[in-house]
Amino acid sequence: MLQTSGHLFDHHAAAVPAASVPEELTTVLAAGQGVRVERIVSTGQSSPPDFWYDQDRHEWVAVLAGSAVLRFEDETEGRRLMPGDWVLIPAHRRHRVEATAADRPTVWLAVFFR
């Protein structure tokens, strides 16, 4: 069943964890007609060594809470993202998450589209 409302920072069931968890938590908030909106919660996770995302869709991503370092394969340094920062990642632009905050949850809003 499609959820029709919610809170991005809810601390209840299936919500933002208060402490570190082994894997990122991803919740699909909306999807249809070639677009998907996700909330991703990271608690210190990063991409595995030598791993690069190479996605078939464009991704617009914003950090709502916490912090992260996003690196593109064609750049020598990662981009530090703080709350309010967003990045458009074109399809097939190889990238990775170098780091996310270990002392607090990092909440991302991601929109995937063609």
Stockholm file with secondary structure:
# STOCKHOLM 1.0

chainA/1-114         MLQTSGHLFDHHAAAVPAASVPEELTTVLAAGQGVRVERIVSTGQSSPPDFWYDQDRHEWVAVLAGSAVLRFEDETEGRRLMPGDWVLIPAHRRHRVEATAADRPTVWLAVFFR
#=GR chainA/1-114 SS CCCCCCCTTCCSTTSCCSSCCSSCEEEEEEEETTEEEEEEEESSCCCCTTCCBCCSSEEEEEEEESCEEEEETTSSSCEEECTTCEEEECTTCCEEEEEECSSSCEEEEEEEEC
#=GC SS_cons         CCCCCCCTTCCSTTSCCSSCCSSCEEEEEEEETTEEEEEEEESSCCCCTTCCBCCSSEEEEEEEESCEEEEETTSSSCEEECTTCEEEECTTCCEEEEEECSSSCEEEEEEEEC
//
